[in-house]
Amino acid sequence: MITASELGCRTGIGMGNYSNGAGAGAGHGGRGGSGFFKGNLSEGGQRYGSADLPCELGSGTEDPHQSDGYVVGGGIIVIGSRQWPLFRLDNYGFISADGQSRGVQTLNSNDTLIGGLGGGSGGTILLFLQSLALAENSSLSVLGGYGGSLGGGGGGGGRIHFHWSKIAGGEEYVPLAFVDGAINFSGGAGSGDGIRGEKGTITGKKCPKGLYGTFCTECRVGTYKDEEGSDVDLCKDCSFERLPTRARFVYVRGGVTQSTCPYKCISEKYRMPKCYTPFEELLYTFGGPWPFTFLLLCMVMLLAVALSTLRIKLMGSGCSYETKNSMEHQDDQRFPYLLSLSEVRGGKSEDTQTHVHRMYFMGPNTFREPWHLPYSPPAAIFEIVYEDAFNRFIDEINSVAAYEWWEGSVHSILLLLAYPCAWSWKQWRRRKKIHRLQEFVKSEYDHSCLRSCRSRALYKGMKVGATPDLMVSYIDFFLGGDEKRIDIVISIQKRFPMPIIFGGDGSYMSPYNLHNDTLLVNLVGQHVPATVWNRLVAGLNAQLRTVRHGSIRTALLPVINWLTTHGNSQLEFHDVKLELGWFQATSSGYYQLGILVVAGGCTLHDLHHSEYLDICDTSSRSSASVAENSANLDEDNQSHTSHVLSRKKITRGFNGGIINEDTLKSLGYKRDFLFPLSLLLLNTRPVGRQDTVQFFITVMLLADLFVTILMLFLFYWISLGAFLAVLLILPLSLLSPFPAGLNALFTNGPKRASLARVYALWNASSITNILVAFICGMIHYVIISVHSLEKANIWHSKEDEKWWFLPTILVLLKAVQARFVDWNIANLEVKDLSVFSPDPDTFWAYESVS
C-alpha cells in the first residue's frame, strides 16, 4: 500500500470557502462542492494545475477563525521519472492520495450545531512508466473528501497522470495497461444540502496516430485517427462510400492511421477488392450486366448462324423427310425383322384376297400391362380355327408378350433418374417384344389352331404386325386355300363393318395416328379408291396428332366434326361411312381409339339385337360389360341403345362403342403425374418456315447452354452441395438438352422427328433441375438473412437476393425452346399444310398429291 492521503495543503490554491456555517469543498482536478447552510451559500474551491503533467498537492479547508480546525487535501505520489521510468508497474494493493473528510460536527460559541467544513481535494498521482497492471481488487485513488455535517460540500477529485515512456505504434503495438482493479478520481459527497465535488482528471501522454485514450488503446474497428492526441473524438468514422456492400472493416494492429480504412469481404467466397462473386467478376470484366448480356447475345447469334450454315450445307435447306406409314422407318437398318408382311410395299395381292380378320392385341404394351389377346376366337375366324387349340395359342402368345420383372424394374429406376432414358428403354424393349412375337408366330408356333392343313404346314395362316409407334400390334388371319366349305370362302368377303384401331395413346411421344399399311389400303380399296383413302388418312392423322388423352373429351370434338364435314361427305359417294369409336377396353380402364368403316350400304341401325345374340357368347358379353364400365360411357341415352346392343356385331367381335357428341362427354380418361409437362410438350400444327424455326431452335439451344453454365457457376459459388444438387437432380437432365438438340438438328432421314421428341423430353425434364436450383437458392437466401441478423456488423447485400434471376431466365428459355421444337416436329411430320384446310373442297383438291 502506498498512500499520500491527507498529506496535502490545509489551504492551497483551491482552498474551500467557509462563510456563516456554510463550508465548501476544496478544488483541484475538479471544483469543490458548494456548501449550503440556512440559506447561506459558499462556493467551492477552484480547479488548478495541469492535467497533462500534474505535480500539485491537494487543497484543504479551514475555519477563518480556526475555531473548528481544518481539512487537509491529498498529497502527491510520483513514481519514476522522465529519465528513469518504470518498465512495468504491477499493483496488487492500493495507491492513494485522497483528500481528508470532515468527520466531526461543528459547534458555534453557544454549543449549537452549525454547517461543517467542506472536504479536502484529492492529491496527485504521477507515474512515469512503460506499462501498468492493476490486479483485481487493487486501486489507484485521488478521491475528494466528504463534506462536514449540515451542508458541507465535498472536495474535488485529484489528478492521475500516466506518462508513458514509449508508445509503440503499427505492427509493434502492445497494450500499455491491463486494468482489472479500480481507478477512482471522483469528488467527495456533500452532506445535507451540500454539493458533491466534481470529478478529478485521469490523463496520459498524448497518443500517436491510431491510438486514443488514457492508455493509448486502438481506435475501434470502423474508425481511424490521423493525428496525435488522446481525445476519443479524434477517432473518426471510416467512409462507407468506399466499402463494398459485402465487406466489413477489419481490425488493424496499432489502429488505423489513414482515412482509407482496410476491410475484407464477409466471406472467403467473395473476392477482393470489390467483394464480387466469381460470376459478378465475370460480368464486370466485360463492363457490367448489360454489356456482358450484349456480348453473350452476339456470341450466341454468331454461333447460331455458323451452325445453321453448316447444317444447311450438310443436309440442304429445309431438309426433312416425308412421314411414312410403315414400321420399317423406325429403324430400317437395325431392326429389319420388325416388318410385317402386311406392311411390305408391293405385297402379294393374294394376301388381300385370302385375308380373313385382323385381331388386335389389347392393352397399352407397358411393363405393368403388356399386350394380351382375349380368349375365345372372334366370330370372323370361328370357322377357320379349332377353339380349344386357339385358346391354348392365346395362353402361349400372351406369355410371350409379357415382360420380365427386371425390364420393368430398370424402367422404374430410369424413370426416377432420367425420363428420356426410360422412354428409350421402353421403346427398345417393345421392339424386342414385337420381334419375339413375330418369331414365335412365324417359326416356333406350329399353327395347330388353324383348320387348314396347308396353313399348318407352311406356317402362313397367321402373321404379326404392329404400328410404327409400337403401341398397337395385331395378328392377321389368312385362308390356307384348301378349305372344303364354300360358305367359308364366301363369308369372308364381307369384311365390313371393319374396325381400325389407331396407333399411339394420345401422349406427346405417341400421338394418335391411323397406320395405313398396304394390306389395309387394299382391303378398303374394295370400296374406296386408294388415292381417296390415302388423302383421308393424311387428313385424319393431321387432326389426331393434336389430340391429348388428358383432355380427350374436348380434343376429340374437332375430329368428330372433321369426319362429318371432310370424311363422310366424300366417302358417301363410295357408299362408305366412318364412325369414331373406342375399342379393346381392359379391366384397368385402358381402351383404344379407332374408326369403324361401314361399307356396302350397311348402317349401324340396320343391325338387330337378335343378330347380336347369334354372334356373341357369354364370355364376349361379359367382356363388353367390362369395357362399358372401364370407359365410363353413358349408355342410358335411349337414342344409343341400339348402338350398344349391336356393338359386338358391328365391330366383328370387339368390345367397344361409338363416340359422338353425346357419348363424348362421358368418355373416361386418366391423367398421370407428368400431366403438367403437357404445358411444355404439346403436339401442334405445322407453321412452315422450317429453316427459320430451326435457326431459332439453334439460338435457343446455345442460349440455354450458356445460361446453364452460368447458373452452375453461380451455384458452385453458393456451395458445392447446391452445385451437385442442381447438376445431379435429375442426373444428366440439365446438360443433355444441348447434345440431344444438336443430334436432332444434324440428323437426316426418317428418325429426325423422333430424335426431336427425345430432345424435347430432355428439355422438359431439365425443369426438375431448375426447381432444385430454386429450392437451393431459397435455402441459401434464408441462411444468409438469418446470419446477417445475428451479426449486425455484416452487411446483407441486395446482390445476394438476385440469385433467382438466372434460373428464371432458364425457365423462360426452356418454355420458348419447347414451343419451337413442337413446331419443328410438326413441320417434319406434316409436310402438306393443305390437310388442315377448313374447306372440304380445298382439302380434296389435293387428293392426287396424297
FIDREN-35058 format. One line per 2 residues: number of its first residue (from 1); their letters; for each residue x, y, z of C-alpha. Coordinates in steps of 0.25 Angstrom, whole numbers, plus 5000, padded with zeros to 4 digits. Layout:
NUM	A	X:Y:Z; ...
This chain:
1	MI	5000:5000:5000; 5005:5014:4996
3	TA	4998:5026:5001; 4999:5041:5002
5	SE	4984:5043:5007; 4982:5055:5015
7	LG	4997:5060:5013; 4993:5072:5005
9	CR	4991:5086:5008; 4982:5092:5019
11	TG	4979:5103:5009; 4985:5103:4996
13	IG	4981:5109:4982; 4967:5102:4982
15	MG	4964:5104:4997; 4949:5103:5000
17	NY	4942:5115:5005; 4935:5115:5019
19	SN	4924:5126:5022; 4913:5127:5032
21	GA	4913:5112:5035; 4914:5108:5020
23	GA	4926:5101:5017; 4930:5098:5002
25	GA	4939:5087:4998; 4953:5089:4993
27	GH	4957:5088:4978; 4968:5082:4970
29	GG	4965:5074:4958; 4951:5077:4959
31	RG	4944:5088:4966; 4940:5087:4981
33	GS	4925:5085:4984; 4918:5097:4989
35	GF	4913:5098:5004; 4899:5101:5008
37	FK	4894:5104:5022; 4882:5112:5026
39	GN	4881:5120:5013; 4896:5123:5013
41	LS	4903:5118:5000; 4918:5117:5000
43	EG	4925:5114:4986; 4935:5102:4985
45	GQ	4949:5103:4982; 4954:5105:4968
47	RY	4962:5096:4959; 4977:5098:4957
49	GS	4989:5091:4952; 4991:5084:4939
51	AD	4984:5071:4935; 4996:5067:4925
53	LP	5007:5067:4935; 5001:5070:4949
55	CE	5010:5072:4961; 5002:5079:4971
57	LG	4997:5076:4985; 4982:5075:4988
59	SG	4976:5087:4995; 4969:5088:5009
61	TE	4958:5096:5016; 4959:5103:5029
63	DP	4950:5112:5038; 4955:5126:5037
65	HQ	4954:5127:5052; 4962:5114:5053
67	SD	4952:5110:5064; 4947:5098:5057
69	GY	4960:5093:5051; 4963:5090:5037
71	VV	4963:5079:5026; 4975:5075:5018
73	GG	4976:5071:5003; 4983:5059:4997
75	GI	4998:5059:4996; 5006:5055:4983
77	IV	5011:5042:4979; 5022:5041:4968
79	IG	5027:5028:4963; 5039:5028:4953
81	SR	5044:5040:4945; 5045:5044:4931
83	QW	5059:5039:4931; 5057:5027:4939
85	PL	5043:5022:4936; 5038:5009:4942
87	FR	5038:4997:4932; 5025:4992:4938
89	LD	5017:4995:4950; 5009:4983:4956
91	NY	4999:4988:4966; 4993:4978:4975
93	GF	4989:4987:4986; 4985:5002:4988
95	IS	4992:5015:4983; 4984:5027:4989
97	AD	4985:5042:4990; 4971:5045:4995
99	GQ	4966:5058:5002; 4962:5058:5016
101	SR	4948:5057:5020; 4941:5065:5031
103	GV	4937:5055:5041; 4933:5063:5053
105	QT	4921:5072:5056; 4924:5087:5056
107	LN	4919:5095:5068; 4917:5110:5070
109	SN	4920:5118:5083; 4907:5114:5089
111	DT	4910:5099:5086; 4899:5098:5075
113	LI	4902:5091:5062; 4905:5099:5050
115	GG	4910:5095:5036; 4923:5087:5035
117	LG	4935:5089:5027; 4936:5084:5013
119	GG	4944:5072:5009; 4959:5073:5004
121	SG	4962:5071:4990; 4969:5059:4984
123	GT	4984:5060:4982; 4993:5055:4970
125	IL	4998:5042:4966; 5008:5044:4955
127	LF	5014:5031:4949; 5026:5030:4939
129	LQ	5025:5016:4933; 5025:5008:4921
131	SL	5013:4998:4925; 5003:4997:4936
133	AL	4996:4985:4942; 4985:4987:4952
135	AE	4981:4974:4959; 4967:4970:4963
137	NS	4963:4977:4976; 4975:4987:4974
139	SL	4973:5002:4972; 4978:5016:4969
141	SV	4971:5027:4977; 4971:5042:4977
143	LG	4957:5044:4983; 4952:5057:4989
145	GY	4948:5057:5004; 4933:5057:5009
147	GG	4927:5070:5013; 4924:5072:5028
149	SL	4911:5071:5034; 4899:5081:5032
151	GG	4903:5085:5018; 4917:5083:5016
153	GG	4922:5082:5001; 4930:5070:4996
155	GG	4944:5072:4992; 4948:5072:4977
157	GG	4955:5060:4971; 4970:5060:4969
159	RI	4979:5057:4957; 4985:5044:4952
161	HF	4994:5044:4940; 5001:5033:4933
163	HW	5014:5038:4926; 5017:5026:4917
165	SK	5032:5025:4913; 5029:5018:4900
167	IA	5017:5016:4892; 5019:5007:4880
169	GG	5010:5008:4868; 5007:5000:4856
171	EE	5011:4985:4856; 5019:4987:4868
173	YV	5008:4992:4877; 5006:4985:4890
175	PL	4995:4989:4901; 5001:4999:4911
177	AF	4991:4995:4923; 4984:4983:4928
179	VD	4973:4989:4937; 4965:4979:4946
181	GA	4965:4988:4958; 4959:5001:4961
183	IN	4964:5015:4957; 4956:5026:4966
185	FS	4957:5041:4964; 4943:5045:4967
187	GG	4939:5057:4976; 4934:5055:4991
189	AG	4920:5054:4994; 4913:5067:5001
191	SG	4906:5066:5014; 4891:5071:5015
193	DG	4889:5081:5004; 4904:5082:5001
195	IR	4908:5079:4987; 4917:5067:4983
197	GE	4931:5071:4978; 4934:5070:4963
199	KG	4942:5058:4957; 4957:5060:4956
201	TI	4965:5056:4944; 4972:5044:4939
203	TG	4981:5046:4927; 4992:5040:4919
205	KK	5003:5044:4910; 4998:5048:4896
207	CP	4995:5036:4888; 5001:5035:4874
209	KG	4992:5033:4861; 4983:5021:4862
211	LY	4982:5021:4877; 4974:5029:4887
213	GT	4970:5030:4902; 4978:5030:4915
215	FC	4984:5016:4912; 4986:5019:4897
217	TE	4977:5007:4892; 4974:5005:4878
219	CR	4962:5012:4871; 4950:5003:4870
221	VG	4948:4996:4857; 4942:5005:4846
223	TY	4949:5017:4851; 4963:5024:4848
225	KD	4971:5034:4855; 4981:5042:4847
227	EE	4987:5052:4857; 4993:5052:4871
229	GS	4984:5053:4883; 4977:5045:4893
231	DV	4963:5050:4891; 4953:5039:4887
233	DL	4947:5049:4877; 4959:5049:4869
235	CK	4955:5034:4865; 4947:5038:4853
237	DC	4937:5028:4845; 4942:5022:4833
239	SF	4935:5025:4820; 4925:5015:4815
241	ER	4925:5020:4801; 4938:5012:4799
243	LP	4933:5000:4806; 4927:4989:4797
245	TR	4913:4984:4801; 4919:4970:4804
247	AR	4931:4975:4813; 4933:4980:4827
249	FV	4944:4988:4833; 4955:4979:4840
251	YV	4964:4981:4852; 4978:4987:4850
253	RG	4989:4985:4860; 4992:4999:4865
255	GV	4980:5005:4860; 4976:5011:4846
257	TQ	4984:5024:4843; 4978:5027:4829
259	ST	4964:5030:4824; 4965:5018:4815
261	CP	4961:5008:4825; 4965:4994:4822
263	YK	4954:4984:4820; 4951:4970:4816
265	CI	4940:4962:4810; 4929:4956:4819
267	SE	4933:4942:4813; 4945:4936:4807
269	KY	4935:4932:4795; 4935:4947:4791
271	RM	4948:4953:4784; 4955:4966:4787
273	PK	4955:4977:4785; 4940:4979:4781
275	CY	4936:4966:4788; 4929:4961:4776
277	TP	4925:4947:4774; 4933:4939:4762
279	FE	4920:4941:4754; 4920:4956:4757
281	EL	4935:4957:4754; 4932:4951:4740
283	LY	4921:4961:4738; 4929:4973:4742
285	TF	4941:4969:4734; 4933:4972:4722
287	GG	4927:4985:4727; 4915:4980:4735
289	PW	4902:4972:4733; 4897:4979:4721
291	PF	4910:4980:4713; 4912:4965:4717
293	TF	4898:4961:4712; 4900:4969:4699
295	LL	4913:4961:4696; 4907:4948:4700
297	LC	4896:4950:4691; 4905:4954:4679
299	MV	4913:4941:4682; 4900:4933:4682
301	ML	4896:4939:4669; 4909:4937:4662
303	LA	4910:4922:4667; 4895:4920:4663
305	VA	4898:4926:4649; 4910:4917:4647
307	LS	4903:4904:4652; 4891:4907:4643
309	TL	4900:4910:4631; 4907:4897:4634
311	RI	4894:4889:4635; 4889:4895:4622
313	KL	4902:4891:4615; 4902:4877:4620
315	MG	4887:4874:4619; 4881:4885:4610
317	SG	4871:4895:4612; 4858:4891:4619
319	CS	4863:4877:4619; 4853:4867:4625
321	YE	4847:4854:4621; 4833:4850:4617
323	TK	4825:4844:4628; 4823:4829:4624
325	NS	4813:4819:4630; 4821:4807:4631
327	ME	4829:4801:4642; 4842:4800:4635
329	HQ	4844:4815:4636; 4846:4813:4651
331	DD	4859:4807:4649; 4860:4800:4635
333	QR	4875:4797:4637; 4876:4792:4651
335	FP	4862:4784:4652; 4859:4779:4638
337	YL	4851:4767:4645; 4841:4777:4650
339	LS	4834:4777:4637; 4820:4770:4636
341	LS	4818:4764:4622; 4805:4772:4622
343	EV	4814:4785:4622; 4823:4782:4611
345	RG	4821:4791:4599; 4816:4783:4587
347	GK	4812:4771:4595; 4805:4759:4589
349	SE	4791:4762:4584; 4786:4749:4589
351	DT	4789:4753:4603; 4777:4763:4601
353	QT	4768:4752:4595; 4771:4742:4606
355	HV	4771:4751:4618; 4760:4748:4628
357	HR	4762:4756:4640; 4771:4765:4647
359	MY	4771:4762:4662; 4777:4773:4671
361	FM	4785:4772:4684; 4779:4778:4696
363	GP	4786:4787:4706; 4796:4799:4705
365	NT	4808:4790:4704; 4815:4795:4717
367	FR	4822:4787:4727; 4811:4787:4736
369	EP	4800:4784:4726; 4806:4777:4714
371	WH	4799:4773:4701; 4790:4761:4702
373	LP	4779:4754:4693; 4765:4751:4699
375	YS	4761:4737:4700; 4750:4731:4690
377	PP	4752:4733:4675; 4745:4745:4669
379	AA	4733:4742:4661; 4740:4745:4648
381	IF	4750:4734:4650; 4742:4724:4657
383	EI	4740:4715:4645; 4755:4714:4642
385	VY	4761:4711:4655; 4759:4700:4666
387	ED	4754:4707:4678; 4762:4699:4689
389	AF	4775:4699:4681; 4772:4714:4679
391	NR	4771:4717:4694; 4784:4709:4696
393	FI	4790:4718:4686; 4785:4730:4693
395	DE	4792:4725:4706; 4805:4723:4699
397	IN	4805:4736:4692; 4801:4744:4704
399	SV	4812:4738:4712; 4822:4742:4701
401	AA	4816:4757:4701; 4818:4758:4716
403	YE	4831:4765:4720; 4841:4760:4730
405	WW	4841:4767:4744; 4855:4772:4742
407	EG	4850:4780:4730; 4840:4788:4738
409	SV	4850:4790:4749; 4860:4796:4740
411	HS	4849:4805:4734; 4845:4809:4748
413	IL	4859:4813:4752; 4861:4821:4739
415	LL	4848:4828:4741; 4853:4833:4754
417	LA	4867:4837:4749; 4865:4841:4734
419	YP	4851:4840:4728; 4856:4841:4713
421	CA	4865:4829:4716; 4853:4822:4722
423	WS	4845:4825:4709; 4856:4820:4700
425	WK	4858:4807:4709; 4843:4804:4708
427	QW	4843:4806:4693; 4855:4797:4691
429	RR	4848:4786:4699; 4836:4788:4691
431	RK	4843:4786:4678; 4850:4773:4684
433	KI	4836:4769:4689; 4830:4770:4675
435	HR	4842:4763:4669; 4839:4752:4679
437	LQ	4825:4751:4675; 4827:4751:4661
439	EF	4838:4740:4662; 4828:4732:4671
441	VK	4817:4732:4661; 4826:4731:4649
443	SE	4835:4720:4653; 4832:4714:4667
445	YD	4817:4712:4667; 4812:4700:4659
447	HS	4799:4708:4655; 4791:4696:4661
449	CL	4779:4704:4664; 4776:4706:4649
451	RS	4767:4697:4642; 4775:4698:4628
453	CR	4785:4687:4626; 4793:4696:4617
455	SR	4793:4707:4626; 4798:4698:4637
457	AL	4809:4692:4628; 4814:4705:4622
459	YK	4812:4714:4635; 4805:4724:4626
461	GM	4792:4725:4633; 4795:4736:4643
463	KV	4805:4748:4643; 4808:4758:4653
465	GA	4809:4773:4650; 4810:4786:4658
467	TP	4809:4801:4657; 4822:4809:4655
469	DL	4820:4815:4669; 4820:4801:4675
471	MV	4807:4804:4683; 4797:4795:4675
473	SY	4800:4780:4670; 4791:4771:4663
475	ID	4790:4757:4656; 4785:4756:4642
477	FF	4778:4742:4639; 4778:4737:4625
479	LG	4772:4725:4618; 4780:4714:4614
481	GD	4774:4711:4601; 4769:4697:4604
483	EK	4757:4700:4611; 4746:4690:4607
485	RI	4734:4698:4611; 4730:4708:4600
487	DI	4722:4717:4610; 4734:4720:4618
489	VI	4741:4726:4605; 4728:4734:4602
491	SI	4726:4739:4616; 4740:4745:4618
493	QK	4737:4754:4606; 4728:4762:4615
495	RF	4738:4769:4624; 4730:4781:4627
497	PM	4727:4788:4637; 4742:4787:4640
499	PI	4749:4794:4652; 4763:4800:4650
501	IF	4770:4804:4663; 4778:4816:4664
503	GG	4793:4815:4668; 4798:4824:4679
505	DG	4792:4827:4693; 4790:4842:4692
507	SY	4803:4845:4698; 4813:4855:4693
509	MS	4823:4843:4689; 4812:4835:4683
511	PY	4801:4843:4677; 4788:4836:4672
513	NL	4790:4832:4657; 4784:4823:4647
515	HN	4794:4813:4642; 4792:4812:4627
517	DT	4799:4799:4623; 4797:4793:4609
519	LL	4788:4782:4613; 4779:4792:4619
521	VN	4779:4800:4607; 4776:4788:4598
523	LV	4764:4784:4608; 4758:4797:4608
525	GQ	4761:4799:4593; 4749:4789:4590
527	HV	4740:4801:4592; 4749:4813:4593
529	PA	4760:4817:4583; 4774:4817:4589
531	TV	4776:4832:4586; 4764:4836:4593
533	WN	4767:4827:4605; 4781:4832:4606
535	RL	4777:4846:4606; 4766:4843:4616
537	VA	4777:4836:4625; 4786:4848:4624
539	GL	4775:4858:4628; 4771:4849:4639
541	NA	4785:4848:4645; 4787:4863:4644
543	QL	4775:4864:4653; 4778:4853:4662
545	RT	4793:4858:4665; 4787:4869:4673
547	VR	4778:4861:4682; 4783:4859:4696
549	HG	4778:4848:4705; 4778:4857:4717
551	SI	4767:4866:4710; 4761:4855:4701
553	RT	4747:4860:4703; 4749:4873:4697
555	AL	4760:4869:4687; 4752:4859:4680
557	LP	4741:4868:4677; 4748:4875:4665
559	VI	4752:4861:4660; 4737:4857:4660
561	NW	4733:4869:4653; 4745:4867:4643
563	LT	4740:4853:4640; 4726:4859:4637
565	TH	4730:4870:4628; 4742:4865:4621
567	GN	4742:4850:4622; 4728:4845:4621
569	SQ	4724:4856:4611; 4733:4850:4601
571	LE	4732:4835:4605; 4717:4835:4603
573	FH	4720:4835:4588; 4726:4822:4590
575	DV	4715:4816:4599; 4725:4817:4611
577	KL	4724:4823:4625; 4733:4825:4636
579	EL	4730:4825:4651; 4739:4829:4662
581	GW	4739:4819:4673; 4746:4813:4685
583	FQ	4751:4798:4686; 4758:4788:4693
585	AT	4755:4793:4707; 4763:4785:4718
587	SS	4760:4783:4733; 4770:4794:4737
589	GY	4761:4805:4729; 4771:4806:4717
591	YQ	4764:4806:4704; 4768:4809:4689
593	LG	4762:4819:4679; 4759:4816:4665
595	IL	4749:4817:4654; 4739:4807:4649
597	VV	4738:4806:4634; 4724:4803:4630
599	AG	4722:4800:4615; 4712:4794:4605
601	GC	4700:4801:4610; 4700:4796:4624
603	TL	4697:4805:4635; 4698:4804:4650
605	HD	4683:4804:4651; 4682:4792:4642
607	LH	4687:4782:4652; 4677:4776:4661
609	HS	4678:4770:4675; 4675:4756:4670
611	EY	4688:4757:4661; 4696:4761:4673
613	LD	4691:4749:4681; 4694:4740:4670
615	IC	4709:4744:4669; 4712:4747:4683
617	DT	4715:4736:4694; 4714:4738:4709
619	SS	4729:4742:4711; 4728:4753:4700
621	RS	4716:4759:4707; 4724:4760:4720
623	SA	4736:4766:4713; 4727:4776:4707
625	SV	4721:4779:4720; 4735:4782:4726
627	AE	4738:4791:4714; 4726:4799:4717
629	NS	4730:4801:4732; 4744:4804:4729
631	AN	4742:4814:4719; 4731:4821:4727
633	LD	4722:4823:4715; 4708:4827:4718
635	ED	4699:4817:4712; 4686:4822:4718
637	NQ	4682:4830:4706; 4671:4823:4699
639	SH	4676:4828:4685; 4688:4820:4686
641	TS	4682:4807:4692; 4682:4800:4679
643	HV	4697:4804:4676; 4701:4797:4689
645	LS	4693:4785:4687; 4699:4782:4674
647	RK	4713:4786:4677; 4719:4773:4676
649	KI	4713:4770:4663; 4717:4784:4658
651	TR	4732:4782:4662; 4733:4768:4658
653	GF	4736:4763:4672; 4742:4775:4678
655	NG	4737:4781:4691; 4735:4796:4689
657	GI	4725:4807:4685; 4723:4818:4676
659	IN	4728:4832:4680; 4719:4844:4676
661	ED	4716:4858:4682; 4706:4851:4692
663	TL	4715:4840:4697; 4728:4848:4697
665	KS	4724:4855:4710; 4725:4842:4718
667	LG	4737:4837:4711; 4747:4833:4722
669	YK	4762:4837:4723; 4773:4837:4733
671	RD	4784:4847:4736; 4797:4843:4741
673	FL	4807:4851:4749; 4814:4856:4737
675	FP	4802:4863:4732; 4807:4877:4736
677	LS	4818:4875:4726; 4807:4876:4715
679	LL	4809:4891:4716; 4823:4890:4710
681	LL	4821:4877:4702; 4810:4879:4692
683	NT	4807:4874:4678; 4803:4885:4670
685	RP	4800:4888:4655; 4812:4892:4646
687	VG	4815:4906:4644; 4824:4905:4631
689	RQ	4837:4913:4630; 4845:4901:4634
691	DT	4859:4908:4633; 4855:4919:4641
693	VQ	4849:4910:4652; 4862:4902:4652
695	FF	4870:4915:4653; 4863:4920:4665
697	IT	4864:4906:4671; 4879:4907:4670
699	VM	4879:4921:4676; 4871:4915:4688
701	LL	4879:4903:4689; 4892:4912:4690
703	AD	4886:4922:4700; 4881:4910:4708
705	LF	4895:4904:4709; 4902:4918:4713
707	VT	4891:4921:4723; 4892:4907:4729
709	IL	4907:4908:4730; 4906:4922:4737
711	ML	4895:4916:4746; 4904:4905:4750
713	FL	4916:4915:4752; 4907:4923:4761
715	FY	4902:4911:4770; 4916:4906:4771
717	WI	4920:4919:4778; 4908:4917:4787
719	SL	4912:4903:4791; 4918:4890:4786
721	GA	4905:4883:4791; 4896:4893:4784
723	FL	4904:4891:4771; 4903:4876:4772
725	AV	4889:4876:4775; 4885:4885:4763
727	LL	4894:4877:4754; 4890:4863:4758
729	IL	4875:4864:4762; 4872:4859:4752
731	PL	4885:4853:4746; 4889:4857:4732
733	SL	4876:4865:4730; 4882:4879:4732
735	LS	4893:4877:4721; 4887:4867:4712
737	PF	4878:4876:4704; 4889:4882:4696
739	PA	4895:4869:4691; 4881:4864:4689
741	GL	4877:4876:4681; 4890:4876:4672
743	NA	4887:4861:4669; 4873:4865:4665
745	LF	4877:4877:4656; 4888:4870:4649
747	TN	4882:4856:4647; 4876:4854:4633
749	GP	4865:4843:4630; 4853:4838:4636
751	KR	4858:4838:4650; 4859:4853:4651
753	AS	4845:4855:4657; 4847:4844:4668
755	LA	4860:4850:4671; 4854:4864:4672
757	RV	4844:4858:4682; 4855:4852:4691
759	YA	4861:4866:4690; 4848:4872:4695
761	LW	4848:4861:4706; 4861:4865:4711
763	NA	4858:4880:4711; 4845:4877:4719
765	SS	4852:4868:4729; 4863:4879:4732
767	IT	4852:4887:4738; 4853:4878:4750
769	NI	4868:4883:4752; 4863:4897:4751
771	LV	4853:4894:4762; 4864:4889:4770
773	AF	4872:4901:4767; 4861:4910:4773
775	IC	4860:4901:4785; 4875:4902:4788
777	GM	4875:4917:4785; 4863:4920:4795
779	IH	4871:4912:4806; 4883:4920:4803
781	YV	4875:4933:4804; 4869:4929:4817
783	II	4882:4925:4823; 4890:4938:4819
785	SV	4878:4946:4824; 4878:4940:4838
787	HS	4893:4941:4838; 4892:4956:4835
789	LE	4882:4958:4846; 4891:4950:4857
791	KA	4903:4959:4853; 4899:4973:4851
793	NI	4913:4977:4846; 4911:4968:4834
795	WH	4904:4975:4822; 4894:4968:4815
797	SK	4896:4971:4800; 4884:4973:4791
799	ED	4892:4966:4780; 4890:4953:4788
801	EK	4875:4954:4786; 4877:4953:4771
803	WW	4881:4938:4771; 4867:4935:4765
805	FL	4870:4943:4752; 4878:4932:4744
807	PT	4868:4921:4748; 4856:4929:4744
809	IL	4863:4933:4730; 4866:4918:4728
811	VL	4851:4914:4731; 4847:4924:4720
813	LK	4857:4919:4710; 4852:4905:4713
815	AV	4838:4909:4710; 4841:4917:4697
817	QA	4850:4906:4693; 4840:4895:4695
819	RF	4830:4903:4686; 4840:4904:4675
821	VD	4843:4889:4676; 4828:4886:4675
823	WN	4827:4894:4663; 4839:4887:4657
825	IA	4833:4873:4660; 4820:4877:4653
827	NL	4828:4883:4641; 4835:4870:4640
829	EV	4823:4860:4641; 4813:4868:4633
831	KD	4819:4873:4620; 4805:4876:4613
833	LS	4799:4888:4620; 4786:4886:4612
835	VF	4782:4875:4621; 4778:4886:4631
837	SP	4769:4893:4621; 4755:4896:4627
839	DP	4749:4895:4614; 4746:4881:4609
841	DT	4746:4885:4594; 4760:4891:4596
843	FW	4764:4879:4604; 4760:4869:4594
845	AY	4766:4877:4583; 4780:4871:4587
847	ES	4775:4857:4586; 4784:4853:4575
849	VS	4796:4858:4583; 4794:4849:4595
